[in-house]
Amino acid sequence: MRPEGLEPPAYWFEASRSIRLSYGRFTATIPHRCYANGFPMSNPGNLESEIKLVVASVPDILARLAANGFAVSRPEVFEENDVFDTSDLSLRNARCLLRIRHTGSECIITLKGPPVEGPHKVREELEFLASDAEQVRLMFARLGYQQTFRYEKYRTEFRTPNSPGLVTLDRTPIGNFLEIEAEPGVIDRFAAALGFSKSDYITKSYGTLYREYRELNDISSANMLFAGGN
């Protein structure tokens, strides 16, 4: 039922739900925003909660991770990420993301909803593995979505034994970053153990970070690629 006096699809509604995550359970208030096709997000059954942190020294952060019991759970892999949107960037303007990610032999399709305002980036995330990326691209095109941005990175994943959450080290063309993905309390605990404070938290996407980096450094390329990338 929609809020009284508001007509679809131009309304928001909120629901407080307890969501089972791969690393635990927490309650969040999830904003549902209309997508480009005019329908609101229908399934908040998967929540992602994460932050980014700037890494000044890779050897230093590797030493901190090891000292806190983190071990490599997935060795470094190269990622190609293609972001899709409508011609008027309706998904970006709604702070949503539609992406095809190539990582190793995997092709992962992801849809992310608008984030909840707060110190951590909490949002619905729906994703699945696809066997044929070109068929997915064709499907997106038929639905009115075209590739608008590509970004590359090298990612290594770390975990601690018997502890929820995931820490990743991303080497990107604009610098190195940690991502901590866990319920908010675990994020805060991991970040503090690694020497960071809440003032260090970044909730911006790589797309936003790259647009800011382009402006500051007068870069013409629309895509975040390593040297020699297309």
C-alpha positions, 0 to 999 in steps of 0.5 A: 500500500502506498503512502496516502496522498502520493501517486506511483511511481514518484514516491518513496517508502521505507520498511524496517527489516531483519536481513540475513547476510552471509556474515551475520544479521542486522536490521536496516531501514531500506529506502525503495526508489523507482528505477528507470522502468518506473517500477520500485525495487521489489525485493530487499532480501539481500543487503550489502554493507561496506566502506572503502578506505584509502591505502597509503602503503600496500606493504604496510596494510598487508602487515596490519592485516596479517597482524590482525589474523587476516589471511588471503582467502582469494588471491589477486585477480584482475577485474573488468567492470562494465556499468550500464545505464539509460541515455539520461543516466537515470540509474546513476541519478537514482544512485543505483548500479547495473554492472557486468563484472569479469573476474577470472573465469566468472561473469557476475551480473549485479544490480545495486539499489540506492544506499541508506544515508549513514557512515556505512554504505548499506544498500540492496544488492542482487547478483548472479553468475552468467554463462554468456556476457554477450547475451546479457549485454544484448538483453540490457540493450533491448531493455534500453541500457547501454554501457556508460563506464568501464573500470578496472582493478586488481582485487585480493580478498582476506578473511579471518578464521571463524569471523564474519565479514570480508576485507578486499585490497583493490589496486586501481588506476587511481590508487589503492583501497581497502573495502570492508564488507560486513555488518556495520558493527563488524566494519567499525571493529575491523577498521579500528583494528587496522588503524582507521577511524570513522572519519576515514570511511568512504562510501562513494562508488569507484565511478564517483571517485574516478569522476572526481579524480578526472576533474582534479587531474584534467584527465580526458578518458571517460573510463578508469583503466590501467595504462594500455587499456581500451 
